Amino acid sequence: VLFVRDDNDPNKFHPRITAQLNFMYEALYDSDKEKFNRLYNDYYYRRNNNFWYNEAMKKLPVLVQATRMLVCAEDLGMVPDCVAWVMDQLRILSLELQQMPKDPKVRFGILSRNPYRSVCTLSTHDMPTLRQWWDEDYERTQVYYSSMLYRGGAAPHPLPGWLARDIIANQLTCPSMLCILSLQDWFALDEKLRLPDADAERINIPANPRHYWRYRMHINIEDLIADKEYNDAIKELVKLR
């Protein structure tokens, strides 16, 4: 299925989202793929840009001006051009994840190219933690290990604490204004402190309505403060900023 019939008008059709991953798309001639892609890109990325820009500028300026806090957008996934227009005009920070690069030509984001007006992170509440991501796809992890961490040989699994430290250190030295990491990703540094089961550290799985806000910190704050070795390791990393 490349097109979906409109619910309100049976004579109208919409391009199916991510239709390019469908076997029917692969069966098209190259010339037909090009025509379909033109329709698809116009529908999802261009046709309604001005409409959504104007809608955003009715609401977002009021929200941005209502607080002295910095505002960050979750500008991930399918992002039409109008999002960048609004963010630039309102000075809203972008969200930068190396595993989800905004440049379609690269597999992993180049941290040194992060814009200053951005927040760098490794995972969000709706994503796998760093430890989970590391074991999701061994081939992808191997490419990251070789090309982003510049290490030879096979990538170790599960993610060892020393390698988590290297990954976090790279994030901290990028040019983003802020680097904000989840507690679970900080815990990945210490193999004694983190939970044995990486899946138990996941917060939300958006596709599963029964899995939401599951994670609870498994150590009390007093014990965490008293862990001098762990806190010294974090201090050393933070100094890199």
N, C-alpha and C positions, 0 to 999 in steps of 0.2 A: 504494500500500500504506500503510494507516494503522496496521495492527496486525501484529505478527510472532508466529507460532505458537511456543509454548514447546517447547524441545527435549525436555524430560522428560515433559511432559503435553500431548498433542495437543488437549486440551479447553480449554487456557488460552492466552491471547494477551496480548502486551505492546504498549503503544503504541510505534510506531516513533519513534526519536529524530529530532528536527527534522522531524516529519511535517508541520508547518505550512508547510513550504516545498514540499510536494508538490502537484501539480496536483489530486490527488484531494481534498485538504483544501479547495482553493479551490472545488471543485464542490459542497461541502456547503451546505445552508441555514444561515443565521446561527445558528439555534437549535441545529442539530446541531454546529456549530463550538464553540459554548459548552459543550455537553455533552462533546465530545471534549476540550476544553481542561481541563475539570474533572478528567477521568480522567487526562490527561497530567500535569497539575501535581501531582495526588495521588500518582501513581506515581513521578515523578522527584524531587519536592521535599518531600513531606510524609510519605508512608507509612512510610518507614524512618528518619525523623529520630532518633527515640529510640534505635533500634538502633545506628546509626552513631555517635551521640554517645557511647553507653556503650562501644562498641568503641574509639573514639579516646581516651577517658579511661582506658582500661586501659594504653595504650601511650605516648601522647604526653607525659604528665607525667614519665615516666622519662627520655625523651630530652631534654626541655627542662631538667630539673634536672641533667643530666649535663655541661652545659657552661656557661661564663660568657658565651658568645656570645649575641647577640640572635638569635632564631629568626624567620624570615620564611616565610609561607605563600604558595604560588603559587595564590591564591584567584581564579582567572580562569575564564571560561566558565560552564558549568552548575554553580552552587554552591548546594546545599540549605541551609536555615536552620541546620542543626546545625553547619555549619562556623563560622559566626559565634559560636555559643554556645561552642564549644571555644576559638576564638581569644581571645574576651573573657576567658574564665576563666583561660587560661594566659598571657595577655598576649603573644600571638604577633602580630608585625607583619603587616599586609596588604601586598599588592603592588599598586601603583596605576599603571596605564598610561592615559594620556589617550585613546589610540586605542581602548581597550577599557573604556568606562565601566561601572561597576557599576549605575548608575541607568539603567533601560531607557528613560526618557523623554528622554534626551539622546543626541546623536550622538557628542559628545566630552566627556570628563570636564572639570569645572571645577576647575582646579588649586588654586584658593583654598579649595576644599571638601575637599581631601585630609585625612584624619585624621592627627593628629600621630603616632600609633603606626602608621607605615607606611613603606614604601620606594617612592620614586618612580623610575621608569625609563622609557626610550623603547623598549627592545626586550629580549628575553631570548634565550637561546641557541637556542630553538626557533622564533623569529620572524624576519621580515625585519628588516634593519637600518633605521635611519631613512631612509637614502638609497633603499633598495629600496621601503619603504613609500610614500615620496613619489611614486614613479612607477608604483605598482600600479594606482591608480584616480584618474584626473585629476579626475573630478567630485568625489570625496570630498576630494581634496587642495585643490581650489578652495574648497570650503566651509570647510575648516580654515584656509586662508590668509586668508579674509575674516572668519570669525567668531571664530577663536581668536587670530590674529595681527593682526587689525584692519588689514589692508592692502587697498588697492584695486587694480583691474586684474586681469590674468591671472596666476595663479601660475606662476613660472618652473620650467622643467624642463630638465635634471636639477637637483637641489637645489644651489643655489650655497652657498659657504662662509659668506657673510654672513648668509644666511637660517638656516642650521644654527645659527649663533651665537645668533640671536634665539630659536629654539626651545629650545635648551639653556638659555639665560638664564632663560626662563620656568619650566622644570623646576626649576632651582636655587633659585628664589625661592618655591616652594610650601611649605606648612607641614609637609610630611612630615619625620619625624625624620631620614631619610637620603635622599639622592638618589645613586643608583649607576647610572652609565651605562657601556655597553660601550665597549671600546677603539675599535671601528669607528665608533661614534657620535661619540666625541671626535675621531677622525681626520676626520670629515665637515667640521669647521671649516676645514681647510686643503686647498685643491684641489690643491696641489703634493704634499702628503704622502699623501693617501688614494689607494687604488688606482683606476686609471681605470675599471675594471669594478666597479660596485657589487655585482653578483651574486657576485663572487669573495670578498666579505666576509661572506657568509652562513655561519653555523656549522652548523646542523642544518636539515634539512627532514624533520619527523617522518613525513610520508606517503611519503617515499622512503627505503627501507632502505639504498640505496647512497650516500646523502648524509648523513653524520654526522661531526661534529667535523672539518670540512674546513678551516676557516680557520686560517691560520698568520700571525702578525705579520710583515709584509713589510719591516720596518725594524729594525735592531738597536738595542738599548737605549742604547748609547753615542751613536749618531747622534741619537736622540730627545732625550736629555739635552742635547746640544750645540745643539739647535735653539732658540735663545733667543727668536726671534719667536713661535714656536708656544707655548712654555712661558709666556711673558709673557701671551699671549692667554688661556690657561687660568687663570693666576693671577688675572687681572682678573675672569673669570667667577666663580671660586670665592669671591672677596671679596663677591659679591652675597649669598652665604648668610648 
